[in-house]
Amino acid sequence: MERRLCHRDELPDHLARGLLREGRHDRVFAIRRGAEVIVWLNDCPHNHRPLEYQRDQFLSADGQHIVCYAHSAHFDLRTGHCFAGPCVGRYLVPVPARIDGAGNIWIPDQLPAPSALNQA
């Protein structure tokens, strides 16, 4: 089963946007690079807290990688691999996404577990 996340055009190109708001935080965030959309759980593997310091602020100033603003962990935006900060070698958890012919982005009803790629 899937649920519609948003339409591709609702994501600003070369920026990130938090989605699936729950309380004060978004459960996931999506990054758009042209026609490509990448979706991640909003969960830093360092201490399992949201990455952004304010709404929709997931990327570095130059927009080239994802940053957890709590402890300065830096992640590759396509692989989720942490290359700097307290969780080097760990990964963000990807959310499988598909874009239909109308530009709608679909994700699974059941999101992956936060620690799926970071088992000790």
N, C-alpha and C positions, 0 to 999 in steps of 0.2 A: 504494500500500500504506500502511496505517495501523497504528499501535500504540496500545494503551490507555495513557493517561497515569495516570489515577486516576478515582475517582468524585467527582462534584461535592461530595458530603457530606464527603469527606476534606479539603476546603479550608475553613478557617475563614472565615466571612463577614467581609468588610472587612479581610482580612489577606492576606498573600502566603505562599506555600510553595515552597521549592525542590524540584525533582524531577529524576529521571534522574541520580542521584549517580554521579560518576566521580572516583575519587580523593578529594580533600578538598573538591570543589566539585560543585554541581549544574549540569547543562547548561542547564536551563530553570527558569523560575519562573512560577507561576500566581497570579493575583489574582482573588479572587471578590468580586463585588458583587451579592448576592442570587442571581438565576438566571444572571447574566452571569459568564463566566469569560474572562479575557484571559491569554494565554500569551506569554512573551518569552524570547529567548535570554538566558542569564546572561552577558552580555558588554557591558562598557562601551565605547562607541565611542571614548573618549578614548585608552585604551591597551590595550584588549582584555584586561581582567582581570575576574574575577567582581565583581559589585556589592556583595554583602553583606559585613558585617564579622564576622558570626557567623551560624550556620544560621538560615535563614528571615527574616533581617532585611533586607528590601528596601525598606520603606516609610519615609517620614518619620514623626516622632513622632505627628503628627496623622492619619496614614494617607491623606493627600490626594495624595501623589505618590511616585514612585520615587526613591531616592537611591543614588548610588554613593558608598559611604563612604570610598573611598580618596582621592578628590580633590573631594568635595562636589558632584558633578554632580547636577542635579535634572531629572527627566523627568516629563512628563505621563503619568499612568498609563493613559490610553486611547489616546493617539496615539504615545507613546514619544518625543516631541519634547523635546530638551534645552533648557530655558529658563534655566538658571543653571549656572555652573561652566565648566570648561575646554573643553567640547565643545558650547557653545551653537550651536544650529542643526542639530546632527546628531540621529540617531534610534537608539533601540534597535531590534533586529530582531524583528518579530513572528513567532510560530509559529502557523500556521493551526490552529485547533482547532474541533471540533464536539462537541456534546453529544447523545448518542442519547436515545431515549425512556426508558431506564432510568437516565439520569443519568451514564453513563460518558463521560469526556472522551477524545476520540481526536485524535491528532496524526499528521502524516506520519512514515513510517519515516525518511526523509531530512530532517534539520533544515536550515533555510536557512543560508547562509554568514554568518559574523559581520559581514562588511562589505557585505552586500547593499544597504543603504540609505545607505551612507556613502562612496561612491566619490568621490575627490577630482577 
